[in-house]
Each structure stands twice: as structure tokens, then as C-alpha cells.
Amino acid sequence: MSENLRPVHESDLRRDEYSDRWSKNLITGAQGATSGFNLGVAEYTSESFGPSQVHDDQEAVYVVDGEGEIRLGKKVYPVCPGSAVYIPRGTPHATRRTTEKPVKVVYAHGAV
């Protein structure tokens, strides 16, 4: 077993800041994940959609707090706690809040 197999806590990790959100990668290759697997948490703080993200892998997003909208390609969908979204490889996407509270999500990336 890898010596890196241990729990990590969101509060112990540095967050990456963007114009519309912050995010933290919780599980990556540093913890022994393979095939590009990544698990993280993000909080969308902007009332406006930020720049579209496009990834070379697939992504799944699960909303844990807040209400907002996610844009997938040219379509926009409402999201709230309990919403799950699958984002295929190469799909432009962005998220925004529609209330005072940020939209907090857990996301996972994996190889196609």
C-alpha cells in the first residue's frame, strides 16, 4: 500500500482562486490515484457565468449547497443540493449562483 493512503481534509489544502470560483483538489496522483482520477471541491461565488471550462477527460459534479445554474454547451440548467451532472469530455461548461449563497460542488474527473 502507498504511504499516501490516508484521509485528507478540505481545510488542510490550498485553494486555487478564479474569477468566478475557488477549488481544491482533494484526491490526485499525490494520494495514489491513477488514470487521471481526481476528486475535488469547488465553490462558485459569482452571479455571472465565468469563462467556460473544457477538459480532456470526463467530469461529474454533485451540488452539496447553494442554488444556481450550470451551462453545458449552449444549454442552461438549474442546480440545487442533490443535483448531479455528467460532463462529457470536451464539453464547455460554467456554473453560477442564483441566490446570495455560493454553489458548492464536489467534482470528479476520470479518463475516458
N, C-alpha and C positions, 0 to 999 in steps of 0.2 A: 504494500500500500504506500501511496505517496505521503510524505511527511506534511504536505499541504492540505491533507484531508482533515478539515476542522471547520466548524461554523464560522461565518463572518457576520458582522453586524453592520447594517447600513450606516450607523453613526460613526463607525471607525474609519470609513473610507472617504477619500477626497471626492468632491463633486465637480463635474465638468459643467461650466456655465455657458449658455447660449442665449440668443436674443429673446427666445420665446419659452425657455425651459432650463432646468438643470437635470443632470442624470448622473447615476453612479453604476458602474459595472460591478456587480456583486460576485458572480462566478464567471471565471475566464480560464484560459490556459494556465494561469498562475496557480490555480487551485487544482489543476489536473484535468480540466475539461478538454475534450478532444473534438476533432472535426469542426472546429469553429464555433462550438456551442458557447453561448453567452447568456447570462441571466442578469437583469439589472432592474433598476427602479428609476423613474423619472417623474418630474412634476412640471406640468405645463402651466405657466403663470400668466401668459399673455391672453388678452381678449381677441387678438388678431392671429390668424394663421402665420406662423413663421415660415422660413424657407422650407420648401419640400425636401424631405429626406428620401434617398433612393439607396437601396442596399443590394449587394451581390448575392445575398442569402435571403432566406425566408424569415419572417418575424411573426410572432404572436404577441398581442398586447391584451392585458387584463386590467380593467379600471377598478381601483380599490377605493377611490374617494373623489368627490367633486363631480360636476356635470359639465359637459362640453360637446364638441363636435370633432369628428375626425374626417379629413378629406382623403379619399382614396382615388387617385387619378383625378377625374373631374366631378366625382360624386361626393356629397357631404352627408354624413350620418350622425345622429345624436348618440352620445355615450353617457353612461352613468355607472355608479358602482354595480358590479356584476356583469358588465358588458365585456365581451371578449371579441377580438378582431384578429383575423388572419390576414397577413400582408404578404402576397407573393413576391418573390424576387423581382427587382426592377420596377416595382410599383411606387410612383411618387406619393408621398403621404405627409400629412401635417395634422397637428391637434391644437385645439384652442379651448379655453374655458368660456363658459357662457353665464357663469354666476361669479360672485365675489371669490369663491373658493377655488383654488387651483385644482386641476385634474391630475391625480396621482395614479400612475400606472406601474405595473410590473411587466417587463418585456423579456422575451427570449428570442435569440437568433440561433439558427442552425443551418448547416449546409443543406443544399438542395439535393 
